[in-house]
Amino acid sequence: MATLTRTTLLTRSTRLIPKHSPLYSRTFATTPSTQDASSFSSSPETTAETKDVPPLRLSREQRAVIEEMIRVDQAGELGANWIYRGQYAVLGSDKKVGPLLEHMWEQEKHHLRVFDGIIAQHRVRPTALRPLWEMAGFALGAGTALLGKEAAMACTEAVETVIGGHYNDQLRELLKIDHPDIAELRKTVQQFRDDELEHLETALEHDAQKAPQHELLSSAIKHGCKAAIWISSKV
């Protein structure tokens, strides 16, 4: 089974984003690994994104699409937080893997804070399954970590492959909606997509594919993530 790397997903994005678009230059001029999660979270621009934003002024059809995106993304970031929480609970003291998990978890905490704000500001109904995603995320994170460092990284690889592709799909849809109210949402999705692909790259660099039964484990996690995305879009 071919593995989608950050480079592959970003290359695919060139087919989705016209070269004359400002989004093209932002996407491919940015090097996510050089950005610190704490500095991004404290940026005045980021704070402004989630402060005093009026409800989206869109057609009924457009709003339905945007509401589903926001609900799914908030649920996804919630699940990612609890996956890393579970992994850190098991491997946090490891001198090599612990700092990596902490860095990725801090970025996911920031993602969740932003989407929690967007949910409230744009009056979007959040998923009704928050407790389920918290328990499932922690169980997946802790369970794979108990199998070893490689399995924990394989979990990250699988999850971030699905989420990176999911954010790319959303960018494709957002580019179809020519409306000023979604400009900040598009920038947020783009930035978070880059962060998730950084996590994918980190997992691959730290022996994700050396995990026992890698293909089976990866496939199961990917299918679970895709099912969670679909369920969260409805419930």
Disulfide bonds with the S-S distance in Angstrom:
none
